[in-house]
Amino acid sequence: MPWIKPASLLGILAIGLSKTMGSDFGIRLYPVIVNTVMFFVFAYSLYKGPSIIETFARITEPKLDKRAISYTKNVTKIWCVFFVFNASIALYTSVFTSLDVWAFYNGFIAYIIMGVLFAIEWLVRKKVKRNAGV
């Protein structure tokens, strides 16, 4: 999990910023920071290889064919889009909304969206595997 160190460091920086400024703004930025770091980690894995999703897939299926590797790259791209989308909404809620709205989106809605994305990917993967005879 290469994102843990940079996300933790930026999180500590955000908390320190909040303490120094005497506001919750730095803490409100934490979801923005985490999503941005995750985007860069996933995007870099597409550039450098193997993709993050391919790495996860190889935990249970060490031998992946070319179609499976292509599929994992596409799933990694979808997660990159999600992280950009989620970071953008998190930034908007941090800057322009009340603490209640920020907490509702970042503490509930974002996780619902993430769960739906996981579920859809799982269903698609099952269908792809079934069609491939796996």
C-alpha positions as CSV (number, residue, x, y, z in Angstrom):
1,M,0.0,0.0,0.0
2,P,2.3,2.7,-1.3
3,W,-0.2,5.5,-0.7
4,I,-0.2,5.1,3.1
5,K,2.9,7.2,3.8
6,P,2.1,10.2,1.6
7,A,-1.6,10.2,2.6
8,S,-0.6,10.0,6.3
9,L,2.0,12.7,5.9
10,L,-0.5,15.0,4.1
11,G,-3.1,14.2,6.7
12,I,-0.8,15.2,9.5
13,L,-0.1,18.4,7.6
14,A,-3.8,19.0,7.2
15,I,-4.4,18.5,10.9
16,G,-1.4,20.7,11.8
17,L,-2.8,23.4,9.4
18,S,-6.2,23.2,11.3
19,K,-4.5,23.6,14.6
20,T,-2.3,26.5,13.5
21,M,-5.2,28.3,11.8
22,G,-7.7,27.5,14.6
23,S,-10.2,26.1,12.0
24,D,-11.4,22.8,10.8
25,F,-10.5,23.6,7.1
26,G,-7.3,21.4,7.2
27,I,-9.3,18.5,8.5
28,R,-12.0,19.1,5.9
29,L,-9.3,18.7,3.2
30,Y,-8.3,15.3,4.4
31,P,-10.7,13.4,2.0
32,V,-9.4,15.6,-0.8
33,I,-5.8,14.6,0.0
34,V,-6.6,10.9,0.3
35,N,-8.5,10.8,-3.0
36,T,-5.8,12.8,-4.8
37,V,-3.0,10.5,-3.4
38,M,-5.0,7.5,-4.4
39,F,-5.5,8.9,-7.9
40,F,-1.8,9.4,-8.4
41,V,-0.9,6.0,-7.0
42,F,-3.5,4.2,-9.3
43,A,-2.5,6.4,-12.3
44,Y,1.2,5.8,-11.7
45,S,0.6,2.1,-11.6
46,L,-1.0,2.3,-15.1
47,Y,2.2,4.1,-16.3
48,K,4.7,2.0,-14.5
49,G,2.8,-1.4,-14.3
50,P,1.5,-3.6,-13.0
51,S,-1.8,-1.8,-12.3
52,I,-3.0,-1.7,-8.8
53,I,-6.1,-3.8,-9.7
54,E,-3.8,-6.4,-11.4
55,T,-1.7,-6.6,-8.3
56,F,-4.9,-7.2,-6.2
57,A,-6.2,-9.8,-8.7
58,R,-2.9,-11.7,-8.7
59,I,-3.4,-12.3,-4.9
60,T,-6.1,-14.8,-5.7
61,E,-5.3,-15.6,-9.3
62,P,-1.5,-15.5,-9.9
63,K,-1.7,-16.4,-13.6
64,L,-3.6,-13.8,-15.6
65,D,-3.9,-13.9,-19.3
66,K,-3.7,-10.9,-21.6
67,R,-7.5,-10.3,-21.5
68,A,-7.5,-10.3,-17.7
69,I,-4.6,-7.9,-17.6
70,S,-6.4,-5.6,-20.0
71,Y,-9.6,-5.9,-17.8
72,T,-7.6,-5.0,-14.7
73,K,-6.1,-1.9,-16.4
74,N,-9.6,-0.7,-17.4
75,V,-10.9,-1.2,-13.8
76,T,-7.9,0.8,-12.6
77,K,-8.8,3.6,-15.0
78,I,-12.4,3.6,-13.7
79,W,-11.0,3.9,-10.1
80,C,-8.9,6.9,-11.3
81,V,-12.0,8.6,-12.6
82,F,-13.8,7.8,-9.3
83,F,-10.9,9.4,-7.3
84,V,-10.9,12.6,-9.4
85,F,-14.7,12.8,-9.1
86,N,-14.7,12.1,-5.4
87,A,-11.8,14.5,-4.7
88,S,-13.6,17.2,-6.6
89,I,-16.8,16.8,-4.7
90,A,-14.9,16.6,-1.4
91,L,-13.1,19.8,-2.3
92,Y,-16.4,21.5,-3.1
93,T,-17.9,20.4,0.2
94,S,-14.8,21.5,2.1
95,V,-14.9,25.0,0.7
96,F,-18.5,25.8,-0.1
97,T,-20.8,23.8,2.3
98,S,-21.6,23.5,5.9
99,L,-19.8,21.0,8.2
100,D,-23.0,18.9,8.2
101,V,-23.1,18.7,4.4
102,W,-19.3,17.9,4.3
103,A,-19.7,15.2,6.9
104,F,-22.7,13.7,5.1
105,Y,-21.0,13.5,1.8
106,N,-17.5,12.5,2.9
107,G,-18.6,10.2,5.7
108,F,-21.6,8.5,4.1
109,I,-22.4,9.3,0.4
110,A,-18.8,8.8,-0.8
111,Y,-18.8,5.4,0.8
112,I,-22.1,4.4,-0.8
113,I,-20.8,5.4,-4.2
114,M,-17.6,3.4,-3.6
115,G,-19.7,0.4,-2.5
116,V,-21.8,0.6,-5.6
117,L,-18.7,0.8,-7.7
118,F,-17.3,-2.3,-6.0
119,A,-20.6,-4.2,-6.5
120,I,-20.9,-3.2,-10.2
121,E,-17.3,-4.3,-10.8
122,W,-17.8,-7.6,-9.0
123,L,-20.9,-8.3,-11.1
124,V,-19.2,-7.3,-14.4
125,R,-16.1,-9.5,-13.4
126,K,-18.4,-12.5,-12.8
127,K,-20.0,-12.0,-16.2
128,V,-16.7,-11.6,-18.0
129,K,-15.3,-14.7,-16.3
130,R,-18.4,-16.7,-17.1
131,N,-18.2,-15.6,-20.8
132,A,-14.5,-16.5,-20.9
133,G,-15.3,-20.0,-19.5
134,V,-13.4,-19.4,-16.3
